[in-house]
Amino acid sequence: MIRILHAYFPSRTLFLGISEACLVALAFVAATVVRLGKTDASVMLSYEQGFLKILILSAAFSLCMYYFDLYDSSILSNRREVLTRLVQVLGTVSIAVACLYYVYPPLELGRGIFLIGLAMVAVILMLWRRLFLAINNLPQFAERVVIFGGAPLGRVLFDELRSRPELGLRIVGQISEDVAQIGESPSDIGPARGDLTRLVESERASRVILAMGDRRGKMPVEQLLAMKSNGVMIQDGTEVYEAITGKVPIESLRLEWLLFSRGFRVSKALLICTRSICILVAVLGLLLCLPLIPLIAFAIWLTSPGPVFYRQPRVGRNGILFDCYKFRTMCPDAEADTGPTWAADSDPRITSVGKFLRRARLDEIPQLWNVLKGDMSLIGPRPERPEFVQWLDNEIPYYRLRHTVRPGITGWAQIRYRYGNSIEDVKEKLRYDLFYVKNMSPGLDLLILFHTVKIILLGRGAK
């Protein structure tokens, strides 16, 4: 895994993205040579900003491939889905480039060159994807791993590593405090007494991941030190889980990990920088949205009786209550009979205009005022209602840690997980929220904003 902007990315996936960007650029260079000949092509590339035009095309392809989830682990190994999305990428890039050429003709590469290059890109990307998948799935190119520890972290790591070949890690054995398990799937595993050193040597493992729940008196320190001196990498299971999933395992957290880990600390300089950026973006956002606000207000007033704006108490930083503002998307007195409840699929309380506003995230424009007031930030855990917070504090360990930072309009949990309306969904989102609290930085905020645009454009995650 490679850490960029305080988030972790599989090195193989990054290699795939960079290699595809290079292949797209080379395809259009080849198309220029085919269309103009070697001499004219070199003149065009050197003196007519040909390389700049090709770089713009390559960037457009990379951006569209990212926005169509072609680097997502759930899509990578699905050939039919990859083929479908590649066709969508080709169509989207063609439309986007046509609009760009219309607005700014000097960037035009040439219709003949573009069409030839587009055909080359289609063939090259499809062939390269198949070759990459074939190589990626070969066990010879994967690092051999032994997991030391059982439930719950050991099981989660076992399943996660097995389902994601792009990580380049192949589990060859798992051993708990008193039982060894050897195999690559649950059906292959049978109980057998074993020794960690013997298991690592027999399976030629180069990495051991510690996933023990209670380590007191159970960790084979001497064996681990001996293996480490022989070149075997020893890793903490919690850190591996965080790196490969982008979340924190709340069931397996230890107090010393919370106290002594590199995260969970924010400098005053970072707070000042983040606050300044939030104020600037909130002001610009409100100015840009001014023409939309009267139209949205009129649509709400026309289709549903009641106030245009909706005000609701939420829990902010350090547990302080504040009024969160939104455009009203539900019928008046929606909770008069039921009391406070989460929104559900096809919720009858949501108005017809409210459905559109939620899907387009336009209902959250008034929250920019909360950002200006200092109640919220642009990025952070979503603010929850006090009625739910009191209950969730008792049900979920470490839930209060999400209140150590300002809540946000968008956040790491919002871009990585769907809308939640159950206790299990809240637990899952807390895992992502704690990852953000531990790793918060301007770089991670920028990554979240970039991904938020993708979610808004594709209309995902709204209720």
Disulfide bonds with the S-S distance in Angstrom:
none
